[in-house]
Amino acid sequence: MADKDFVIIDSAREEEQKKVLEQIVADNVCPFCPENLKKYHKKPIIKDGKYWTLTFNQWPYENTKHHFLAIHKTHIEHLNDLLPEASQELFELFQYVSKENNMPGGAFLMRFGSNPEYGTYGNSVLHLHAHLIEPDLENQKGEAIRFKIGDPKNRKNK
């Protein structure tokens, strides 16, 4: 893959994350495709399925107790490209990690697609992945966890 946007630098939430995204742009590769994942993602793999890789989020949202990522193994960007078997495996992986971590509750989140002409959907990586988050209710500081969706500031034709 080449000459394509794989990441949205303006969606970075931390300075370290921004630096990694800038390197990914320079390398012109998708950081979540299997051949590139280990170069950019430094967290351990929890479980590998046929369709998904389950790992920890490298830059967890503030006020989270647990923040996991499931990364689709094939480069797809839209929910419509997801096979039914892959959907089933995603939920099985999230059920597994939820049970392993005794998660009493949380949220499952996924952004998909891109439309740079009008803005992004808030995703930093344009490769289908899903978040499983448990908030840290005992030690939460400030606001509730916010999951950005829709970001017109990232419009290419501003």
BELCOR-V414170 format. One record per residue. N is the residue number from 1. RES is the residue in one letter. D_CENTER is the distance of its C-alpha to the mean C-alpha in whole Angstrom. Layout:
# BELCOR-V414170
n = [N N]
res = [RES RES]
d_center = [D_CENTER D_CENTER]
This chain:
# BELCOR-V414170
n = [1 2 3 4 5 6 7 8 9 10 11 12 13 14 15 16 17 18 19 20 21 22 23 24 25 26 27 28 29 30 31 32 33 34 35 36 37 38 39 40 41 42 43 44 45 46 47 48 49 50 51 52 53 54 55 56 57 58 59 60 61 62 63 64 65 66 67 68 69 70 71 72 73 74 75 76 77 78 79 80 81 82 83 84 85 86 87 88 89 90 91 92 93 94 95 96 97 98 99 100 101 102 103 104 105 106 107 108 109 110 111 112 113 114 115 116 117 118 119 120 121 122 123 124 125 126 127 128 129 130 131 132 133 134 135 136 137 138 139 140 141 142 143 144 145 146 147 148 149 150 151 152 153 154 155 156 157 158]
res = [M A D K D F V I I D S A R E E E Q K K V L E Q I V A D N V C P F C P E N L K K Y H K K P I I K D G K Y W T L T F N Q W P Y E N T K H H F L A I H K T H I E H L N D L L P E A S Q E L F E L F Q Y V S K E N N M P G G A F L M R F G S N P E Y G T Y G N S V L H L H A H L I E P D L E N Q K G E A I R F K I G D P K N R K N K]
d_center = [19 21 21 18 16 12 11 12 14 15 11 12 13 14 17 16 12 14 17 14 13 17 18 15 17 20 19 18 16 13 11 9 12 14 17 15 12 15 16 13 11 14 13 15 14 15 16 16 17 18 15 12 11 11 10 10 7 9 10 10 11 15 17 15 17 14 10 9 6 7 7 10 13 14 13 13 11 13 14 17 17 16 19 20 20 16 16 18 17 13 15 18 15 14 18 18 16 17 21 21 20 22 20 22 19 16 14 11 9 8 8 10 13 14 17 18 22 21 18 14 12 10 7 7 7 9 8 7 5 6 6 10 11 15 17 19 22 25 24 22 23 23 21 19 15 14 11 12 13 15 16 19 20 17 20 22 25 26]
